[in-house]
Amino acid sequence: MRPVRSTIVDMSGSPPIPHQSTASPSPEVDAYIKTCPESSRARLIMLREAIREEAPHATERIAYGTATWHAGENIIHIGGYARHVGVYPGTEAMTAFEDEVQGFVTSKGAIQFPHDRELPLDLVRRLTRWRVDHIAAKGGGRGKASVESVRDPGPIHFEATLHQSEASGAACFVDFPWDLRETFGKGNLVPVVATWDDRVDYRGSLARMGGEHAMLLCRKDVLAELGKGPGEVVHVTVTLDLAPREADVPDALATAIDAEPGARAAWEALSPSMRREFALWIADAKRPETRDARLSKAIPMILSRKRLKG
């Protein structure tokens, strides 16, 4: 059944239907951690919690013999060993964070964090967030065929209870009470603008993560602005959003682009996903020297239309 325009449904009287990615952690990953060397288990648990905070929508699974988080594609993997834990964010993320992983043993797409050093959880959180944003950016670069296949039903209104993962303190979810394909002509990852309580907007996606219903993320900053949390009812309006999705361009990157002859035209010629990659890479630099080093690499790459992965 397809919802009519401006339909209102009250879902506040019933609890949200659990999804694999928002319920308790995967038993498979629990079992995997128990099989790892004892010296690595506490660190794996800390890594797991950090990753789930940044990717609360992701499904946990075992892939390639490691604990893996998946949403559309694999986000990140972790593994436990006698003298280190391994984190596997992929080659593109490793390129984006090459300055920050110096000092650790690395290989193609992987980092080793030895047990005799402090575990850099903030770095792991940012790697995870970069991967989540990178995957979203690739999904945001929709071609003509995919745009034409999506149907716009107009604004859809409903009320739902905010539902939080047991392992995540970062965000909540609501269930979308209609079938995505019947509603939008697209079965997963439908881009929308979500308006919460008629006052806070957020560009996100309706995603199927293994449960009966698709779900919609309510980020931590949106929750703070709403002054709401798990178990509370929120009014949601979703509207199909086919506009290209790009990250805000940091001032330092914009200045560097404008200072280099031809760079502005080259920047505008890049795809939205490539612009987003560069913007996120510069924005993720925490130290001025790291930012400046990345800018010095970024401008020639922009001029030559090269992606960050090289």
C-alpha angles and dihedrals in degrees: 000000000000118000117241122235113286093006115173121207124179110219096161094101096064132052118251117265109253121246126206091243096049100041126077116317118283114279088218091061090044089055093045092054090051090055093053122093111284091239090065102042100087090048092049090053091052091048091048092053092047092050093047090052091058097036104031091154094058126107117235117226143146114258130163088001094298139097105267138190116210134187112158087328135009111294103186141336132211132195136186125225138169097265105017147013118239125220118194113193095154135253097286093055090046090054091049092051099034094125093051098048093054109119093039127091106258138178132177105318095344142095130196119214108194120220093236092064131067111270108246097223093165090058091049090050091052092046089052093047090049091053092048091050092044092053090047090050092054089049089048092059093080118176128222095267094054093046092052092051093058118091121212111219093178125242115341120201128197142147123233143164118257109245124198131198114246089231099044130073093173107078148000135223138215127204119243103223100210136069109265097215094049091046103040105011088244124096102209145009096027109182112230144163107235120202114198119208089344092286115066121062126201130175109223144129136261104234137187110223102172101287131107092264135040113248139215125216120234105199125222093250091051091050090051092051091048092046090226138121145178116330095023124115121245131187111230131194117188124192126182110257118199096161114121112266118228134166120242109269111241114238091240091056093046090050092049092049093051092047094056117075110243095007096107092055090045090050093051090050093058120098117258090251092054092049089050092051092054093044093051092045093055094041091053092060106108099186125057091232091053091048092049092048091051092047091053089055097039100057096057089046091051091049091051094042092239123156121233091252087069 
